Each structure stands twice: as structure tokens, then as C-alpha cells.
Amino acid sequence: MTFFKNMLRDEAGATAIEYGLIASLIAVAIITALQGVGNELNTTFGKVESDLDTANN
């Protein structure tokens, strides 16, 4: 019975899970932001390519 009481009082596992959740949320936010930046870069380089093709013809 003492073992179970000690397990209920031990918060180390809960803290590790909380840190894992925070890290995963940060990773999702970073991935989302980088996808937006990637799309903007794609658009910008596409426009530059189009302008260069127009200028060369």
C-alpha cells in the first residue's frame, strides 16, 4: 500500500509529460510558421523566375 501512496505523490512523471506536450506544441508552431515562410519564398522565387524569363525574351 505504501508503494501506491508514493506513486500517487510522485509528480516527476507528470512533469515529464507536461514538458513533452509543451515541446510538441512548440514543434507544431515552428512547422506551421516555416510552411508559411516556404510558401512565400516559393511565390517570390516564382515571380523572379517569371520576370527573368520575360526580360530575356
C-alpha positions as CSV (number, residue, x, y, z in Angstrom):
1,M,0.0,0.0,0.0
2,T,2.9,2.4,0.7
3,F,4.1,1.8,-2.9
4,F,0.8,3.1,-4.3
5,K,0.8,6.1,-2.0
6,N,4.3,7.0,-3.1
7,M,3.3,6.6,-6.8
8,L,0.3,9.0,-6.3
9,R,2.5,11.6,-4.7
10,D,5.3,11.3,-7.2
11,E,4.9,14.2,-9.8
12,A,8.1,13.5,-11.8
13,G,6.2,11.6,-14.5
14,A,3.5,14.3,-14.8
15,T,6.2,16.9,-15.2
16,A,7.9,14.9,-17.9
17,I,4.6,14.6,-19.8
18,E,4.0,18.3,-19.4
19,Y,7.4,19.1,-20.9
20,G,6.7,16.7,-23.7
21,L,3.4,18.3,-24.5
22,I,5.0,21.8,-24.4
23,A,7.8,20.7,-26.7
24,S,5.4,19.1,-29.2
25,L,3.2,22.3,-29.3
26,I,6.3,24.4,-29.9
27,A,7.3,22.0,-32.7
28,V,3.9,22.3,-34.3
29,A,4.1,26.1,-34.1
30,I,7.5,26.1,-35.8
31,I,6.4,23.7,-38.5
32,T,3.4,25.9,-39.3
33,A,5.4,29.1,-39.4
34,L,8.1,27.5,-41.6
35,Q,5.4,26.3,-44.0
36,G,4.1,29.8,-44.4
37,V,7.6,31.2,-45.0
38,G,8.2,28.4,-47.5
39,N,5.1,29.3,-49.4
40,E,6.1,33.0,-49.5
41,L,9.6,32.1,-50.8
42,N,8.1,29.9,-53.4
43,T,5.9,32.7,-54.6
44,T,8.7,35.2,-54.6
45,F,11.2,33.0,-56.5
46,G,8.5,32.1,-59.0
47,K,7.9,35.8,-59.7
48,V,11.6,36.4,-60.0
49,E,11.9,33.5,-62.5
50,S,8.9,34.8,-64.4
51,D,10.3,38.3,-64.6
52,L,13.8,37.0,-65.7
53,D,12.2,34.9,-68.4
54,T,10.2,37.9,-69.6
55,A,13.3,40.1,-69.6
56,N,15.3,37.6,-71.6
57,N,12.7,37.2,-74.4
